[in-house]
């Protein structure tokens, strides 16, 4: 007969832990939270010390009934939710729902779901940590105070259905600010001058204009380029200086939640929410078959720490030495500097055992699981490997008064680069050899070609999910568990949309943020929001009282609310008449503002409910009929291209058509995006292909 009941959040986690603990334990899943604030009302009694009013979540009655029934059959209950604030709060709510003794040592935590880690955790249960619970309560109540007070105001002054959030509003404002930067950006002209030079060996190498007489000089116009070329004239290009040095390159640290989301976006094209979903599966356990059974393959994936246990370091050293050789291993494990706002509660995201290589798991993991696991495994292995060594060479060339420079590099020792190299937002990742020919100081090299080119400065790029997560983390806004939900929320509310995987604000988002900027500027202030995150950390550490933190915030916020109630003007979003009639009733179509921006609707609503998306024209004729190809969106906001005569014509394409025809077969050409963000032009019918400019 079972002696104890163990409660975790998910069935997958319950299955894994159940196999480790044996028949003496009943392991059940709560399916997440069982209690929460009510959706229909504020649920916070502000005047009574911000007392929350918790209710059983709809649909969780049967779950609680099952848990209470199981609890009656055992002597002991263990609460083994995830090892963070959210998990601690789930455990606390369960203890209340099951009427457990609040002083009982019932809480069990582990950073990885492996047999040894789980068994060790059950040897050392503790009481529920109320500092962690209160930090989570404070965040929940704080967000409720902001959302449930500002949202009704927006309904009254703008339109029904709008809502406002604390961290989400800052993220939307950042996206709007970036869009305004792009719109106001004025390109500046600049020029480059490349000299293609031939060494005595006959090899041609590139050098770039650096300046005049060794002083860095920028070229701003064609006239300046011409003046430099005149100065050079027939002057010989002479090797003035050669500097060689050895450079060491260190690997990136093992993943935190943020860096995992960023790298998965760069290398796997994963959305932040998908990364966390797949990581959760790897953490909770995968059935490896045979004697191994179900095993948690990675450590807990919500962390801001790069710390690694000594056991994992020792295991990595042994594996690297045996697999790659002694020269690739470190004498001691590599440590990485702790960032200022790092909580450091958990280890970095790493494999629970380095011996579970990605190749050995191909038969048991799904494609997405394998790709993400490989990323985590390779990143951790590389982080414990020797530095790469690069031989670099910088050559200074003098032509009259003009100075040119050529840079070369060669990988002398691969080190960690044998396994993994971190990606970057511009798509560059691996360091490639750029070997210069053998050159000597005082040598004169022949000029093969002088190539001046005009360029223009580019506006700052729109935020991708990876770039936005990185920026939020750098500003101290949000914590590991909040990044993915924040990005999902701002899209679900229709304040931003994704266009070619870059965030753009909607008109609705701009209206809401403009009103909040006027009446609730502190909510949109990154510094203020980061300070609130620090306050929540202080609560978790037992250094601040959660009620006092909420009270300090609410005093100023309540005053702002009163001012907004009196002075916020109603915003009239008038319908703009479109230059077309409804095909169903003949009345004018009008532009309406919805979750994802403007759309067309019949002015005869509610008698006529005809609506249409506003189609973006491509200027390309449909290859199947006399219609034109337009840009469309799927329900999940993914862009595709189809005929404007749909449903009469069902032509569709994921690739963007271009106006030119294939020179080989006269079919439609499309832009085809590659894995490394390069864009090629391909024929939609034959094998013709060309590089895009």
C-alpha positions in Angstrom: 0.0 0.0 0.0 1.2 3.5 -0.9 2.6 5.5 2.0 2.7 9.0 0.4 1.0 11.2 -2.2 3.3 13.3 -4.4 1.7 16.1 -6.4 3.4 17.7 -9.4 2.0 20.0 -12.2 1.8 17.8 -15.3 1.1 14.1 -16.2 4.4 13.8 -18.0 6.3 14.9 -14.9 4.1 12.6 -12.7 5.0 9.6 -15.0 8.7 10.2 -14.8 8.9 10.7 -11.0 6.5 7.8 -10.4 9.0 5.4 -12.0 11.8 6.7 -9.8 9.9 6.5 -6.5 8.3 3.1 -6.8 5.0 1.7 -5.5 5.2 3.3 -2.1 4.3 6.6 -3.7 1.1 7.8 -5.5 2.1 10.5 -8.0 -0.7 12.8 -9.3 -0.8 15.9 -11.4 -2.6 19.1 -10.4 -2.5 20.4 -14.1 -0.9 23.6 -13.0 -2.6 26.1 -10.6 -5.8 25.0 -8.8 -6.7 28.4 -7.3 -6.4 32.0 -8.8 -8.0 35.4 -8.6 -11.4 35.5 -10.2 -11.6 36.7 -13.8 -15.0 38.5 -13.3 -13.7 41.0 -10.7 -10.6 42.6 -9.2 -10.4 40.0 -6.5 -8.1 42.2 -4.4 -9.3 44.0 -1.3 -7.0 47.0 -1.4 -8.3 48.6 1.9 -7.5 45.3 3.8 -3.8 45.0 3.1 -4.3 43.9 -0.5 -5.9 40.7 0.6 -6.4 38.4 -2.4 -9.7 36.6 -2.9 -8.7 33.2 -4.3 -11.2 30.8 -5.9 -10.9 27.4 -7.4 -10.2 27.7 -11.1 -13.1 26.6 -13.3 -12.7 23.0 -14.4 -10.3 22.1 -11.5 -13.0 20.8 -9.2 -12.6 17.2 -10.5 -8.8 17.4 -10.2 -9.1 18.6 -6.5 -11.7 15.9 -5.8 -9.2 13.2 -7.1 -6.4 14.7 -5.1 -8.4 14.9 -1.9 -9.5 11.3 -2.4 -5.9 10.1 -2.8 -4.8 12.2 0.2 -7.1 10.3 2.5 -5.3 7.0 1.6 -1.8 8.1 2.7 0.0 9.3 5.7 2.1 12.0 4.0 1.7 14.5 1.1 4.6 15.9 -0.8 4.3 18.9 -3.1 6.9 18.7 -5.9 6.0 21.6 -8.2 8.7 23.4 -10.2 11.6 25.0 -8.3 10.6 28.7 -8.8 8.1 31.3 -7.5 5.3 29.9 -9.6 6.0 26.4 -8.4 6.1 27.5 -4.8 2.8 29.3 -5.3 1.2 26.2 -6.8 2.4 24.2 -3.8 1.0 26.8 -1.4 -2.4 26.8 -3.1 -2.5 23.0 -3.1 -1.7 23.0 0.7 -4.7 25.2 1.4 -7.0 23.3 -0.9 -6.0 20.0 0.8 -6.1 21.6 4.3 -2.5 20.7 5.0 -0.6 21.9 8.1 1.3 25.0 6.9 4.3 24.2 9.1 4.7 20.7 7.6 7.9 19.9 5.7 6.1 18.9 2.6 7.9 20.8 -0.2 10.3 18.9 -2.4 12.4 20.6 -5.1 14.9 19.4 -7.6 16.7 21.2 -10.5 16.7 18.1 -12.7 14.4 15.1 -13.0 16.9 12.3 -12.7 16.6 9.3 -10.4 19.4 10.4 -8.1 18.3 14.1 -8.0 14.7 13.1 -7.2 15.6 10.6 -4.5 18.0 13.1 -2.8 15.2 15.7 -2.8 12.8 13.4 -1.0 15.4 12.9 1.7 15.3 16.6 2.5 11.8 18.0 2.3 11.2 21.6 3.6 8.4 23.8 4.6 6.8 26.0 1.9 8.9 29.1 1.4 6.5 32.0 2.0 9.0 34.6 0.7 8.8 32.9 -2.7 5.0 32.6 -2.4 4.7 36.3 -1.5 6.9 37.4 -4.4 4.6 35.6 -6.8 1.5 36.9 -5.0 2.9 40.4 -5.2 3.5 40.1 -9.0 0.1 38.7 -9.6 -1.7 41.3 -7.5 0.5 44.1 -9.0 -0.5 43.0 -12.5 -4.1 42.7 -11.5 -4.2 46.3 -10.0 -2.8 47.7 -13.3 -4.8 45.6 -15.7 -8.2 45.7 -13.9 -8.0 49.5 -13.2 -6.7 50.8 -16.5 -8.6 48.4 -18.8 -12.1 49.6 -17.9 -10.9 53.1 -18.4 -9.8 52.3 -21.9 -13.1 50.6 -22.6 -14.9 53.8 -21.6 -12.6 56.2 -23.4 -11.6 54.3 -26.5 -13.4 51.0 -27.2 -14.6 47.8 -25.6 -12.2 44.9 -25.2 -9.0 46.8 -24.7 -6.6 45.9 -21.9 -3.4 47.2 -20.4 -0.6 45.3 -18.6 2.5 46.3 -16.7 5.5 44.6 -18.4 3.6 44.1 -21.7 2.9 47.8 -22.0 6.7 48.6 -21.8 7.4 46.0 -24.5 4.8 47.6 -26.8 6.1 51.1 -26.2 9.6 49.9 -27.1 8.3 48.5 -30.4 6.5 51.7 -31.1 9.6 53.8 -30.2 11.7 51.7 -32.6 9.1 52.1 -35.3 9.2 55.9 -34.8 13.0 55.8 -35.0 12.8 54.0 -38.3 10.2 56.5 -39.7 12.2 59.6 -38.7 15.6 58.1 -39.8 17.4 60.1 -42.4 20.0 58.1 -44.3 23.5 59.5 -44.5 25.7 58.9 -47.5 29.1 57.3 -47.1 31.6 55.6 -49.4 34.0 52.8 -49.3 37.1 52.3 -51.4 38.5 48.8 -51.8 41.8 48.1 -53.4 42.3 44.7 -55.0 46.1 44.2 -54.8 48.3 41.5 -56.3 51.2 40.1 -54.2 54.4 38.9 -55.8 53.0 35.3 -55.5 50.3 36.3 -57.9 47.6 36.1 -55.3 45.0 38.9 -55.2 43.8 40.2 -51.8 41.5 42.9 -50.6 42.4 46.0 -48.7 40.1 48.9 -47.5 40.9 52.6 -47.5 41.6 53.5 -43.8 42.6 57.2 -43.9 45.2 59.8 -44.8 48.7 59.4 -43.4 47.6 56.8 -41.0 44.8 58.9 -39.5 41.3 57.4 -39.7 39.2 59.2 -42.3 35.6 58.7 -43.3 34.5 59.2 -46.9 31.1 61.1 -47.2 30.7 61.8 -50.9 31.7 60.9 -54.4 33.8 64.1 -54.6 35.8 63.0 -51.6 36.4 59.6 -53.3 37.6 61.4 -56.4 40.0 63.6 -54.4 41.5 60.5 -52.8 41.9 58.7 -56.1 43.6 61.9 -57.5 45.9 61.9 -54.5 46.8 58.3 -55.1 47.4 58.8 -58.8 50.1 56.5 -60.0 51.7 56.1 -56.5 52.9 52.7 -55.7 51.2 50.6 -53.1 53.9 49.7 -50.5 53.6 47.3 -47.5 54.3 49.7 -44.7 53.6 47.5 -41.6 52.7 43.9 -40.8 51.4 43.0 -37.4 50.8 39.4 -36.4 49.4 38.2 -33.2 47.7 35.2 -31.6 44.1 35.8 -30.4 42.1 33.6 -28.1 38.3 33.2 -28.4 36.3 31.9 -25.5 33.1 30.0 -25.8 29.7 31.4 -24.9 28.4 30.3 -21.4 25.8 27.6 -21.1 22.2 28.7 -21.7 20.0 30.8 -19.5 16.3 31.1 -20.3 16.8 34.3 -22.2 19.9 33.1 -24.2 18.1 29.8 -25.0 15.1 31.7 -26.5 17.4 34.0 -28.5 19.6 31.2 -29.9 16.6 29.0 -30.7 15.1 31.9 -32.6 18.4 32.5 -34.6 19.3 28.9 -35.3 16.0 27.0 -35.3 13.5 29.7 -36.1 11.6 28.8 -32.9 9.2 31.3 -31.4 9.9 31.9 -27.6 6.7 30.1 -26.6 7.7 27.1 -28.7 11.2 27.0 -27.2 9.7 26.9 -23.7 7.1 24.3 -24.6 9.7 21.9 -26.1 12.2 22.6 -23.2 9.5 21.7 -20.7 9.0 18.3 -22.4 12.8 17.7 -22.3 12.9 18.7 -18.6 9.8 16.6 -17.5 11.1 13.4 -19.1 11.4 11.3 -22.2 11.0 7.6 -22.4 14.4 6.3 -23.5 13.2 2.7 -23.5 15.0 -0.4 -21.9 16.4 -0.1 -18.4 16.7 3.7 -18.6 13.0 4.2 -18.8 11.8 7.8 -18.6 14.5 10.4 -18.0 14.6 14.2 -17.6 17.1 15.2 -20.3 17.8 18.8 -19.3 17.9 20.8 -16.0 15.2 23.3 -15.1 14.7 25.7 -18.1 13.6 28.9 -16.2 16.9 30.4 -14.9 19.0 33.5 -15.3 22.2 31.8 -14.0 25.2 30.4 -15.9 26.3 28.4 -12.8 27.1 24.7 -13.3 27.5 22.0 -10.7 31.0 20.5 -10.1 29.6 17.1 -10.9 28.5 18.3 -14.4 31.9 20.0 -14.9 33.8 16.8 -14.0 31.5 14.6 -16.3 32.1 17.1 -19.2 35.9 17.0 -18.7 36.0 13.3 -18.9 33.7 13.1 -22.0 35.7 15.9 -23.8 39.0 14.2 -23.1 37.9 10.8 -24.3 35.9 12.1 -27.3 38.0 15.0 -28.6 41.4 14.6 -26.9 43.3 16.0 -23.9 44.1 19.3 -25.7 40.3 20.2 -26.0 39.6 19.7 -22.3 40.2 22.2 -19.4 42.3 21.6 -16.4 39.5 23.2 -14.3 35.9 24.0 -15.2 35.2 27.4 -16.8 33.1 29.8 -14.7 31.3 32.9 -16.1 30.8 36.2 -14.4 27.4 36.7 -12.6 25.3 39.6 -14.0 24.1 42.3 -11.6 20.4 41.3 -11.5 20.9 37.6 -11.7 18.9 35.6 -9.1 21.2 32.6 -9.5 18.6 30.3 -7.9 19.2 27.5 -10.3 21.9 26.1 -12.5 22.2 27.0 -16.2 20.2 25.1 -18.7 22.3 22.0 -19.5 21.9 18.3 -20.2 21.4 16.2 -17.1 24.0 13.8 -18.4 26.5 14.6 -21.1 26.5 10.9 -22.0 23.1 11.3 -23.5 24.5 12.6 -26.8 22.0 14.0 -29.4 22.9 11.2 -31.9 22.1 8.5 -29.3 18.6 10.0 -28.9 17.5 10.3 -32.5 15.1 7.3 -32.3 13.3 8.6 -29.1 13.0 12.4 -29.7 10.7 14.2 -32.1 12.4 16.5 -34.6 11.8 19.6 -32.6 12.9 18.0 -29.3 16.1 16.7 -31.0 17.0 20.0 -32.5 16.5 21.9 -29.2 18.3 19.2 -27.2 21.2 19.3 -29.6 21.5 23.0 -29.2 21.5 22.8 -25.4 23.9 19.8 -25.4 26.4 21.4 -27.8 26.3 24.7 -26.1 27.1 23.1 -22.7 29.9 20.9 -24.0 31.5 23.8 -25.8 31.3 26.0 -22.7 33.6 23.5 -21.0 36.1 23.2 -23.8 39.4 24.9 -24.4 39.5 28.3 -26.1 39.9 28.6 -29.9 43.2 30.1 -31.0 43.3 32.4 -34.0 46.4 33.7 -35.9 45.6 37.2 -37.0 47.4 39.5 -39.4 46.9 43.2 -40.1 48.7 44.7 -43.0 49.0 48.5 -43.5 49.6 49.6 -47.1 50.6 53.1 -48.1 49.8 54.7 -51.5 51.0 58.2 -51.5 49.2 59.9 -48.6 46.4 57.3 -48.6 46.5 54.4 -46.1 44.8 51.1 -46.7 44.5 48.1 -44.4 44.0 44.4 -45.0 43.0 42.0 -42.3 43.5 38.3 -42.3 42.8 35.5 -39.8 43.3 31.8 -39.6 42.1 29.3 -37.1 45.2 27.8 -35.5 43.3 25.6 -32.9 39.6 24.9 -33.1 39.0 24.4 -29.4 35.3 24.8 -28.6 34.6 25.7 -32.2 34.9 22.0 -33.0 31.5 21.5 -31.4 29.5 24.8 -31.4 29.7 28.5 -32.2 27.2 31.0 -31.0 24.9 32.7 -33.5 24.2 36.4 -33.9 21.2 38.5 -34.9 22.7 39.4 -38.3 23.0 35.7 -39.2 26.8 35.5 -38.9 28.1 32.7 -36.7 31.2 30.8 -37.5 34.5 32.6 -37.8 35.9 31.8 -41.2 39.5 31.8 -42.4 40.5 34.9 -44.4 44.1 34.1 -45.3 46.3 36.8 -46.7 49.2 35.8 -49.1 52.8 35.9 -47.9 53.8 39.6 -47.7 56.9 41.5 -46.6 57.4 45.0 -45.2 58.7 47.3 -47.9 57.3 45.2 -50.7 55.4 46.9 -53.5 52.2 45.2 -54.6 50.5 45.7 -57.9 47.0 47.3 -58.2 44.6 44.9 -59.8 41.5 47.2 -59.3 40.3 50.2 -57.3 36.6 49.8 -56.4 34.7 52.8 -54.9 31.2 52.1 -53.7 28.4 54.3 -52.4 26.5 53.3 -49.3 23.8 54.7 -47.0 23.4 54.3 -43.3 20.5 52.0 -42.4 17.8 52.6 -39.8 17.8 50.5 -36.6 16.2 47.1 -37.3 12.8 46.3 -36.0 12.7 44.0 -33.0 12.7 40.3 -33.6 11.6 38.1 -30.7 15.2 37.3 -29.9 16.3 40.9 -30.0 13.3 42.0 -27.9 14.0 39.4 -25.3 17.6 40.4 -25.1 16.7 44.1 -24.7 14.1 43.3 -22.0 16.7 41.3 -20.1 19.4 44.0 -20.4 17.0 46.6 -19.1 16.0 44.3 -16.2 12.4 44.1 -17.3 10.8 40.8 -16.5 12.4 37.5 -15.4 13.0 34.1 -17.0 9.5 32.9 -16.6 7.9 36.1 -18.1 9.6 36.7 -21.5 7.6 34.2 -23.6 4.2 35.0 -22.0 4.9 38.7 -22.5 5.5 38.3 -26.2 2.4 36.1 -26.6 0.2 38.6 -24.7 1.1 41.7 -26.8 0.3 39.8 -30.0 -2.9 38.2 -28.7 -4.2 41.7 -27.6 -3.6 43.0 -31.1 -1.2 45.7 -30.0 1.7 44.4 -32.2 1.9 42.0 -35.2 4.8 40.0 -36.7 5.8 41.0 -40.2 8.6 38.8 -41.6 9.4 37.8 -38.0 9.8 41.4 -36.9 7.5 43.2 -34.6 5.4 46.2 -35.9 2.9 48.1 -33.8 -0.7 48.2 -34.8 -2.8 51.3 -34.8 -4.6 50.0 -31.8 -1.4 49.6 -29.9 -0.3 53.1 -30.8 -3.6 54.6 -29.5 -3.4 52.7 -26.2 0.3 53.6 -25.6 -0.3 57.3 -26.4 -3.0 57.5 -23.7 -1.0 55.6 -21.2 2.1 57.8 -21.9 0.0 60.8 -21.0 -1.7 59.5 -17.8 0.5 56.6 -16.6 4.0 57.4 -17.7 5.7 55.4 -14.9 4.0 52.2 -16.1 5.8 52.7 -19.5 9.1 53.7 -17.9 11.6 50.9 -18.2 13.6 52.1 -15.2 10.4 52.1 -13.0 9.4 48.6 -14.3 13.0 47.3 -13.7 12.8 48.8 -10.1 9.6 46.9 -9.5 11.3 43.7 -10.6 14.1 44.4 -8.1 11.4 44.9 -5.4 9.9 41.5 -6.2 13.4 40.0 -5.9 13.8 41.6 -2.5 10.5 40.0 -1.4 11.7 36.6 -2.5 14.9 37.1 -0.6 13.0 38.1 2.6 14.4 41.7 2.4 11.0 43.5 1.8 7.4 43.1 2.9 5.1 42.3 0.0 2.2 44.4 1.3 4.5 47.5 1.8 5.8 47.1 -1.8 2.2 47.1 -3.2 1.2 50.0 -0.9 4.1 52.1 -2.1 3.1 51.5 -5.7 -0.6 51.9 -5.3 -0.4 55.4 -3.6 0.9 57.1 -6.7 -1.0 54.8 -9.1 -4.4 55.6 -7.4 -3.8 59.3 -7.8 -3.0 58.8 -11.5 -6.2 56.8 -11.9 -8.3 59.6 -10.4 -6.7 62.2 -12.8 -7.2 59.9 -15.8 -10.9 59.3 -14.9 -11.5 63.1 -14.9 -9.3 64.3 -17.8 -8.8 61.4 -20.3 -10.7 62.4 -23.4 -12.7 59.9 -25.4 -11.0 58.8 -28.6 -13.3 58.6 -31.5 -12.1 56.0 -34.0 -14.3 57.0 -36.9 -14.9 54.6 -39.8 -13.2 55.7 -43.0 -15.2 55.0 -46.2 -13.4 52.7 -48.6 -13.4 53.1 -52.3 -15.5 49.9 -52.9 -19.0 48.6 -52.2 -20.1 45.5 -50.4 -20.6 42.6 -52.9 -23.4 41.2 -50.7 -25.7 44.2 -50.2 -24.2 47.0 -52.3 -23.6 49.5 -49.4 -20.3 51.3 -48.9 -17.5 49.3 -47.2 -15.7 51.0 -44.4 -12.3 50.6 -42.6 -12.7 49.2 -39.1 -10.0 48.9 -36.4 -9.6 45.4 -35.0 -7.1 43.3 -33.1 -4.7 43.0 -36.0 -5.1 46.5 -37.4 -7.6 47.8 -40.0 -10.0 45.6 -42.0 -12.9 46.2 -44.3 -16.5 45.8 -43.1 -19.9 46.6 -44.6 -21.4 49.9 -43.4 -24.8 48.1 -43.2 -23.7 46.2 -40.0 -25.5 44.6 -38.2 -27.9 43.8 -41.1 -24.9 42.8 -43.3 -21.9 41.2 -41.6 -19.6 41.0 -44.6 -15.9 41.7 -43.7 -12.8 41.5 -45.8 -9.1 41.7 -45.1 -7.2 44.6 -46.6 -5.0 43.0 -49.1 -1.4 44.2 -49.8 -0.8 44.1 -53.6 2.5 42.7 -55.0 2.1 44.0 -58.5 2.6 40.4 -59.9 0.0 38.8 -62.2 -1.4 35.4 -61.2 0.1 32.6 -63.2 -3.2 30.7 -63.2 -5.8 33.4 -64.1 -6.2 37.0 -65.0 -6.1 38.1 -61.3 -3.2 39.7 -59.3 -1.2 38.1 -56.5 -1.8 39.7 -53.1 -0.2 39.2 -49.6 -2.4 37.4 -47.2 -2.2 36.1 -43.6 -3.1 32.7 -42.1 -5.0 32.6 -38.8 -1.7 32.4 -37.0 -0.5 35.6 -38.8 1.9 33.8 -41.1 2.4 35.5 -44.4 1.6 33.8 -47.7 0.6 34.9 -51.2 -2.5 34.2 -53.2 -4.7 35.3 -56.1 -7.1 38.2 -55.4 -9.8 36.2 -57.3 -10.0 33.6 -54.5 -12.1 31.5 -54.2 -12.5 31.5 -58.0 -8.7 31.0 -58.2 -6.9 28.9 -55.6 -3.3 29.8 -56.4 -1.1 30.1 -53.3 2.6 30.4 -52.5 4.6 30.7 -49.3 7.4 32.4 -51.3 7.1 36.1 -52.3 6.6 36.5 -56.1 8.6 39.1 -58.0 7.6 40.9 -61.2 10.4 39.5 -63.4 9.8 36.3 -65.4 12.2 33.3 -65.5 14.6 33.8 -68.4 14.7 30.1 -68.8 11.0 29.1 -69.0 9.1 32.4 -68.6 7.4 31.2 -65.3 7.0 33.2 -62.2 10.1 34.0 -60.1 10.0 34.0 -56.3 12.2 35.0 -53.4 13.4 32.0 -51.5 14.8 32.5 -48.0 17.6 30.3 -46.9 18.4 28.9 -43.4 21.1 31.6 -42.9 18.7 34.5 -43.7 20.1 34.8 -47.3 17.6 35.4 -50.0 17.8 33.7 -53.4 15.6 34.2 -56.5 14.3 30.9 -57.9 11.9 29.9 -60.6 8.6 28.5 -59.4 8.5 25.9 -62.2 12.1 25.0 -63.3 15.6 24.7 -61.7 16.6 28.3 -62.5 18.2 30.1 -59.6 20.1 33.4 -59.0 21.5 35.3 -56.0 19.3 38.3 -55.0 20.9 41.7 -54.9 
